[in-house]
Structure formats: structure tokens, C-alpha cells
Amino acid sequence: MTVDELQAFLDGAFPGPRNGFIVEACDDHHIRMRLPVDVTHSRPGGTVSGPTLMGLADCAAWLVVVAQIGPVALSVTTSLHIDFFRKPAIVDVVAVGTLLKLGSRLAVVDVELCSASATFPPAEGADAFSAPLDSLVAKAQVTYSIPPDRSAS
């Protein structure tokens, strides 16, 4: 699926107001997404909340799987493990999801969460899926269950 197709699928998958996640790039094994951060994503201490980061990680993992198997809305999270490395400022957060395994029933995705900076995302022509380590705020590993009958979604 293309960036535009993934964005349209995401926007239509959940009822109610848009979640704000933006699909920026994708290829056969990666996705890059952005969350424009504002005060509604913050927590005391002037940082982006953990639930906000987990939601972005989960969404990036889901969409990198969907990009490969097609618009299967009923793929569901079976596991999400996240490590928080540093306190992110109240700036946009970028998620880079890398598909590690795509089986017939399970998919495993690694997601890096980075504070957006002047150097990330990279300039046009550079690797769109590599973030500078000094911007890394959290890393997640997410496992998705893929329904056996994909036509039912």
C-alpha cells in the first residue's frame, strides 16, 4: 500500500475525530509516522505522556503490517513491550517501524520513537528510516495477530 492509501485506511479505521497520526513514508519493510505534539499529549513534568508514545508505536506497527498484507482492519496487537530512554520534549514525535517477521498468523515489528529535530527526518534522498541516536526517546517491540480469513475484515 502507498503512503496515501495507508493514511486513508488509518483515517477511516476508527470512528470519531482523527487521531492526528501522519504517515510520512513507507517501503517493503519500514514505515515512518509523525505525531504533531501539543499540550493534549503532555503529562506533568513537561514531557510527552507514555500512553501517547505507546499509541504511536502501536499504530506504526499495525500500519507496517497492513502495508504488506493489505487493508485488514482486524489484525490485533498481541504484545507490546516498550523501553523509555529519555524524557521527550513537547515537540513532534516520529516513529520508525521496521517489520522483523511477517508470518501467516503473526507479525513482529520494531519501532523507534524519536523527538523530531532539524536533522530528522533526513533530507530528501537520505535514508528516510534512520534517526540520529540522540533523538531516540523510546523503543518498542510489537507483535500482531493476523486473522486467518483476511477477507472477513
Number of C-alpha atoms within 10 A of each C-alpha: 18 12 18 13 14 22 18 12 18 21 17 11 14 11 8 8 7 11 13 12 21 19 23 18 17 22 16 12 16 23 26 26 24 23 21 15 18 11 11 9 18 19 14 7 9 13 16 24 17 17 12 17 25 19 13 24 29 25 20 31 30 26 28 26 31 19 21 15 15 15 20 22 18 14 22 15 18 13 12 17 13 18 12 14 12 13 16 24 16 19 19 16 25 32 32 28 31 24 19 14 14 17 9 11 11 17 22 23 26 22 27 25 29 27 26 22 15 7 10 16 21 15 10 7 6 9 10 19 19 13 22 13 9 9 20 21 20 22 22 21 20 25 23 21 19 23 17 10 9 14 8 9 10
